Amino acid sequence: MQKRKHSSSSYARILFRHLRLSEENSTAFFAGTNVTYEELMTLDGTLSRQASRRIYRNALTISERDDLGLSVGAQLRLSTHGPLGVATSSGPDLRTGMYLLARFGQTRTDFFDYSISEEADGIKLSFTETFDLADLRAFITESTLSGVFSAITFFIDIERFDGKVNFAYARPLYWKKYRKHFGNNLEFDHKVTEVIIPDAVLSLPSPTADPVMHREAIAICERHLQDMQADLSEAAVLSTTETVTKLISDNPGKIWTLAEVAAKMHMSGRTLIRRLADEETKFQTLRDGLAKEQAAKYLSDGNLSVESVGYLMGFSDASSFRRSFKRWFGKTPSEYMRRARST
């Protein structure tokens, strides 16, 4: 759960607490995902796009509130956004913070591509969906914009904000609540969501400007962005076969099932089977091939017993390991060991 190509888990963690959930009554919140309570509470953890969407849908069901995005968004502060929030609060002014958001926004959440442009009397920050948000469009937009406005209201009270917000969806029934969060100048049914911020706000100085902290926070954001881009490049280069092989090889001591590997790759088991078939292989063939290599390596070590090798490979008992080994090699581990060590 550490890949930076995924969204920070901090927003789902805030949502979890906002719903007043605990580990004991969290089953519905995590339903349909492979995310655990411990993973969610990891401070530097991340969530896949698929897991985030499912958790958000679960949260909407649990809360029974259409305006959940607004209510949880009200909990967001600049500190919620990690190094990006620090870079904004320690910078010279809000204009700098908005440019940082456009530059590093995807290190925090991958639902939007951010772009910024200079207007006649200010700047326009645009949010283009990276995929069809569908039924989650209002919730994700409300919570994401709340993050942006946590930066704006760090510099100015919302009552004094005279900018404009355009939303890429129809006006919801509870739209009047938007005024408390995003000001009074609101329009709906636009092609993309946009925030237009006037120069008068952009030039206000930060009350906590700190050039040294600002540089350090930007450096961290840069590293996160580079990590995310490297992960995306790797994912684009690796075939499905290579990805499965890497996942199993990088996690010795675990006997992977098809469902577990498919979940880690954020696809269904059927899709994984089809993609491996397109590359002329099967999951069990890959898994058994890697297991054979690992078993042969362990058994060639004169210091390890058959029971120890079975344990290292994730088998719960030696008899299960012996049966699998006999299927792989056509001989028992002891027979293989004697031959390997004699040569």
Order of alpha helices (4+ residues) and beta strands (2+ residues): beta-alpha-alpha-alpha-beta-alpha-alpha-alpha-alpha-beta-beta-alpha-beta-alpha-beta-beta-alpha-alpha-alpha-alpha-alpha-alpha-alpha-alpha-alpha
